[in-house]
């Protein structure tokens, strides 16, 4: 009986040793992997605000961002859909005018503060878009949630995109109402906000003056739906064409089952400790969705790569519809740290504005071919990383992959080897320790005193 117990204890010790080192590595790496997309950039001078034209005959739509950032696609996709119609005043707004990190490290300078917007409008906006914020339910969101309550009370339509629904729920603005959100957050939101009627399986839920959308790129469907409500079907169709969203009116499915943790996500977050760095070169006039497609799949959702915003000379850059972004470095200064350098945008692909730089990777232009910008990113992720990671990224983005040919390694085998090697090290250590203890015990039973350096 005693022998059996000892054997069982040894087996358990070996199993625990095999799990210990991989678990410790993942415990350190996973929180850092999920926090990295929101890391603030360095201190830089903020350019003076440029005059912004305002047409009082047009409705005003605003995209709100918090001081700790927001999901880049949640901000830029609805913004470009609305701006592409030419029939809204569209602004980004925040509690104060300071750079805020969008996922992947794209630093946005908001157009207006809450106070500046109020002075301009004399009341509420017509439409307020609420993206996912990293600090939902925390005291740091109070300036945003207080402002949202005021906007709601003054008659604004609210569009909660992705986990912006959590921001609205935390403000008490969804109590007693149907709403949807990103599939990953349903368990948390159902527990934290039980007074909301959470709806699964729909790309958006329309409850009159509040519309909410499912995961990240479902925001495009929800925004087009709002455009159709406010401006008519033709305007929505034209906006869908303008941004290249081929899924409008096709009603593609959304994820309904919570399948996290995903094996590819666990591997990338837990043991890809030195992910390659992709420089994203910002150039004037790039489309907002083109920018989001460079930062969100790579630096935000894949967990397999990181992104660094650069420009040719480190100067601020404006997007197609006038948003102001601050790069974190210039191409030459960042060259030694870059594994790849991509230049988003169809216009950039035609003009080739980034000259080859000594020490930097050759510029790549992912939007040379026509198509929705995120499709190119997912295809490239499959080719340069692996298909499992690309599929995970598309799933998180709620990007339909029908018609996309994903070719590349099937699985992140190199990264998977890390926990296996750590497990072998743990097992080897456990077996070595047990061997020493067994020899010492045998020596003690035979009355032999072991030497200080080890067994006799």
WOGI-V621709 format. One record per helix or strand of 2 or more residues. SS is the DSSP state (~ for helix, > for strand). FROM is the first residue (numbers start at 0). LEN is the number of residues. Records with the same first field share a line. If there is no record, write none. Layout:
SS->FROM-LEN ; FROM-LEN
//
This chain:
~->1-35 ; 71-13 ; 113-8 ; 138-15 ; 163-7 ; 182-10 ; 217-14 ; 232-11 ; 262-9 ; 287-14 ; 330-7 ; 345-6 ; 372-12 ; 386-11 ; 412-33
>->58-6 ; 68-2 ; 87-7 ; 98-4 ; 105-4 ; 111-2 ; 126-4 ; 156-4 ; 177-2 ; 196-2 ; 203-3 ; 209-4 ; 275-7 ; 304-7 ; 316-2 ; 323-3 ; 328-2 ; 339-3 ; 362-2
//
